[in-house]
Amino acid sequence: MPSLITDPGIIHYETYGRGRPVLLLHGWLGSWELWRDTIEVLGREYRTYALDFFGFGDSDVPGTASSSAQRTRLDAFTVPTYVEMVYQFMERLGIQRAPLIGHSMGGTVALSMAIHHPQKTVKVCVIGSPINGGSLNLLLKLSGQRRVASLFWLFGGRGLRQFLRFYSYFMARDGRAMGRMITKDVSKINVESFFQSIGTLRKTDLRPQLHRVTVPALGMYGQRDIIVRPSEHQTLKAGVPHAQIEWFPDAGHFIMMDSPERYITTLRTWLVGE
């Protein structure tokens, strides 16, 4: 279980393969495990790094050691903090530049890296990612409120896990596999990372800054996405005219699970292309 100490906290990550580096960033409530099949394929050609964001998977939860550190928890699980986390991760490992691939919230972070740290970003791929937080499902928006988040966390989060097992059948074609993965990931988070991260994502709006994305960009969006409005592909294209858009009419939010063959073929072709 590789880990890396940075200023905000300890980052857990998984790495596989040899060659040029590629970074994979998971979405809200997720972990590196979302990318298991992806890194198995990409690892034949690239050195893949799949990170756990702070508060998710096995990465350290910042701000538990002292009262001064406790104050930093107010922004420990925000999009800007995750951008800084990715930047420091690359700096500490000596990764000068790399393609960034992000799903959902991870794609928002990847785009933010391309905006604020273009020197570190070779290419950026977003998969079902919100460009404007207003595109999120209403339930996710409400989850960014502390009182609502606390309700989900009654009985140690058991109610939330049961709800997600049921809701998984609407999020992905293979609801059983989706349910197993997401409930396992949710068992590792707490109420702070739950509501802070979705709260900051709800308030994020990258539209005014998209013109600063000059690197090659790819957007994958599924027509059946019930988590993020599928029309976000239009928002991305309007702000980044050179972006390549791939539309998946039979897929939802988890394109890598609903349409795995086309997803991985598209991704590999885009990585190889100039």
C-alpha positions in Angstrom: 0.0 0.0 0.0 2.2 2.9 -1.2 1.7 6.3 0.5 3.3 9.7 0.3 3.6 12.4 2.9 2.6 15.9 1.7 1.9 19.2 3.6 -1.9 18.6 3.8 -1.6 14.9 4.7 -0.7 11.4 3.7 -1.8 10.3 0.2 -2.5 6.6 -0.5 -2.1 5.6 -4.1 -1.7 2.5 -6.3 0.7 2.3 -9.1 1.2 -0.2 -11.9 3.1 -0.5 -15.2 6.1 1.1 -16.8 6.5 4.0 -19.2 5.2 7.6 -19.2 3.1 8.5 -16.2 -0.7 8.8 -16.2 -2.7 10.0 -13.2 -6.2 8.7 -12.4 -8.5 10.7 -10.1 -11.7 9.1 -8.7 -15.0 10.8 -8.0 -17.1 11.6 -4.9 -17.6 8.7 -2.5 -15.1 6.7 -4.6 -11.5 5.5 -4.3 -8.7 4.2 -6.5 -10.6 0.9 -6.9 -12.8 2.5 -9.6 -9.7 2.3 -11.9 -8.8 -1.4 -11.3 -9.7 -2.5 -14.9 -8.3 0.7 -16.4 -4.9 0.4 -14.8 -4.6 -3.2 -15.8 -5.0 -2.2 -19.5 -3.1 1.2 -19.4 -0.3 -0.3 -17.3 0.8 -2.3 -20.3 1.9 1.0 -21.9 2.1 3.6 -19.1 3.1 4.0 -15.5 -0.3 4.5 -13.9 -1.0 6.3 -10.6 -4.4 6.0 -9.1 -4.8 8.3 -6.1 -7.2 8.4 -3.1 -8.3 11.9 -2.3 -8.1 13.1 1.3 -11.0 11.7 3.2 -11.6 8.8 0.8 -10.1 5.4 0.4 -7.0 5.0 2.5 -5.7 8.5 2.3 -5.1 10.4 5.6 -7.8 12.7 6.9 -6.0 16.0 7.6 -6.5 18.0 10.7 -6.8 15.4 13.5 -3.5 15.8 15.2 -3.8 19.2 17.0 -6.1 22.2 17.5 -4.3 24.2 14.8 -4.5 21.3 12.4 -8.2 20.9 13.4 -8.9 24.4 12.0 -7.5 23.4 8.6 -10.3 20.7 8.4 -12.7 23.5 7.3 -11.2 23.2 3.8 -9.6 19.8 4.0 -12.0 18.2 1.5 -12.5 20.9 -1.1 -11.7 21.0 -4.8 -8.9 23.6 -4.3 -7.3 21.3 -1.6 -7.5 18.3 -4.0 -5.9 20.4 -6.7 -3.0 21.2 -4.4 -2.9 17.6 -3.3 -2.4 16.4 -6.9 0.2 19.1 -7.5 2.2 18.1 -4.5 1.9 14.4 -5.3 3.5 15.1 -8.7 6.2 17.3 -7.2 7.2 14.8 -4.5 7.4 11.9 -7.0 9.3 13.9 -9.6 6.5 13.7 -12.2 7.2 16.7 -14.3 4.1 16.4 -16.5 1.4 13.8 -17.1 -2.1 13.3 -18.6 -4.8 13.6 -15.9 -7.9 11.4 -16.2 -10.7 12.1 -13.8 -14.2 10.7 -13.1 -16.9 13.0 -11.8 -15.3 15.2 -9.1 -11.9 13.8 -10.1 -12.5 15.3 -13.6 -13.3 18.7 -12.1 -10.0 18.5 -10.2 -8.2 17.5 -13.4 -9.6 20.4 -15.3 -8.7 22.7 -12.4 -5.1 21.4 -12.7 -5.1 22.3 -16.4 -6.3 25.8 -15.5 -4.0 26.5 -12.5 -1.0 24.2 -13.3 -0.8 23.9 -17.0 2.9 23.2 -16.8 2.1 19.9 -15.0 -0.7 18.8 -17.4 0.0 17.1 -20.7 -3.7 16.3 -21.4 -6.9 16.2 -19.4 -9.8 13.8 -19.7 -13.1 14.2 -17.8 -15.7 11.4 -17.4 -19.1 12.5 -16.4 -17.7 15.5 -14.6 -19.5 18.6 -13.5 -18.1 21.8 -15.0 -20.7 23.8 -13.2 -21.9 22.5 -9.8 -25.4 23.4 -10.7 -25.5 20.4 -12.9 -25.4 18.0 -10.0 -28.4 15.8 -9.0 -30.6 17.6 -6.5 -29.9 14.9 -3.9 -26.2 15.5 -4.2 -26.7 19.3 -3.9 -28.6 18.7 -0.6 -25.9 16.4 0.7 -23.6 19.4 0.8 -25.6 20.8 3.7 -24.4 19.7 7.1 -27.8 19.0 8.5 -28.7 16.8 5.5 -25.4 15.0 5.6 -25.9 14.4 9.3 -29.1 12.6 8.6 -27.4 10.3 6.2 -24.9 9.5 8.9 -27.4 8.3 11.4 -26.6 4.9 12.8 -23.0 5.1 11.7 -23.8 5.6 8.1 -25.7 2.3 7.7 -28.7 4.0 6.3 -26.6 5.7 3.6 -25.0 2.4 2.6 -28.4 0.7 2.4 -29.7 3.6 0.2 -26.6 3.4 -2.1 -27.1 -0.4 -2.5 -30.6 0.4 -3.8 -29.6 3.5 -5.8 -26.7 1.6 -7.5 -29.2 -0.1 -9.8 -30.1 3.3 -11.2 -26.4 4.5 -11.4 -24.9 1.7 -13.4 -26.0 -1.2 -15.7 -24.5 -3.8 -13.3 -26.2 -2.5 -10.1 -24.9 -5.4 -8.0 -21.2 -4.7 -8.8 -21.8 -1.0 -8.4 -23.4 -1.5 -5.0 -20.5 -3.6 -3.8 -17.9 -1.1 -4.9 -19.6 2.1 -3.6 -20.7 0.7 -0.2 -17.1 -0.5 0.4 -15.8 2.9 -0.4 -18.4 4.7 1.7 -17.4 2.6 4.7 -14.0 4.4 4.7 -15.3 8.0 4.8 -16.8 10.2 7.5 -19.5 12.9 7.6 -16.9 15.7 7.2 -15.4 14.4 4.0 -18.9 13.4 2.8 -20.5 16.8 3.0 -17.5 19.1 2.6 -16.4 17.6 -0.7 -19.9 17.6 -2.3 -20.5 21.0 -0.8 -17.5 22.5 -2.5 -18.3 20.7 -5.8 -21.8 22.2 -5.7 -20.3 25.7 -5.5 -17.7 25.1 -8.2 -18.1 26.8 -11.6 -15.2 26.4 -14.0 -16.9 28.1 -16.9 -15.3 31.5 -16.5 -11.8 29.9 -16.5 -12.2 27.2 -19.2 -10.6 29.4 -21.8 -7.3 28.8 -19.9 -7.4 25.1 -20.8 -5.0 24.9 -23.7 -3.9 21.3 -23.5 -5.7 18.5 -25.4 -8.9 17.7 -23.7 -11.4 14.8 -23.8 -14.9 14.7 -22.4 -16.8 11.4 -22.0 -20.5 11.7 -21.1 -23.3 9.2 -20.8 -26.8 10.0 -21.9 -28.3 8.0 -19.0 -26.3 9.9 -16.3 -28.5 10.7 -13.3 -25.7 12.1 -11.2 -24.5 14.9 -13.5 -26.5 16.5 -16.2 -25.4 14.9 -19.5 -25.5 18.4 -21.1 -22.3 19.2 -19.3 -20.6 18.0 -22.5 -21.9 21.1 -24.2 -20.6 23.3 -21.4 -17.2 21.7 -21.8 -17.2 22.2 -25.6 -18.4 25.8 -25.3 -15.5 26.7 -23.0 -12.9 24.5 -24.6 -13.6 24.5 -28.3 -10.7 22.1 -29.1 -12.0 19.5 -26.7 -12.9 16.1 -28.1 -16.3 15.0 -27.0 -17.3 11.3 -26.8 -21.1 10.6 -26.3 -22.2 7.3 -24.8 -26.0 6.9 -25.5 -26.2 3.6 -23.5 -24.1 4.6 -20.5 -24.8 6.4 -17.3 -22.4 8.1 -14.8 -20.0 5.2 -14.6 -19.1 4.9 -18.3 -16.2 2.6 -17.5 -18.6 0.0 -16.1 -21.5 0.5 -18.6 -19.5 0.6 -21.8 -16.0 -0.8 -20.9 -14.8 -1.8 -24.3 -15.5 1.5 -26.1 -14.4 3.4 -23.0 -10.9 1.9 -22.9 -10.5 2.0 -26.7 -11.4 5.7 -26.7 -9.0 6.4 -23.8 -6.1 4.5 -25.3 -6.5 6.2 -28.7 -6.7 9.6 -27.1 -3.6 9.0 -25.0 -1.6 7.9 -28.0 -2.8 10.7 -30.3 -0.9 13.9 -30.7 
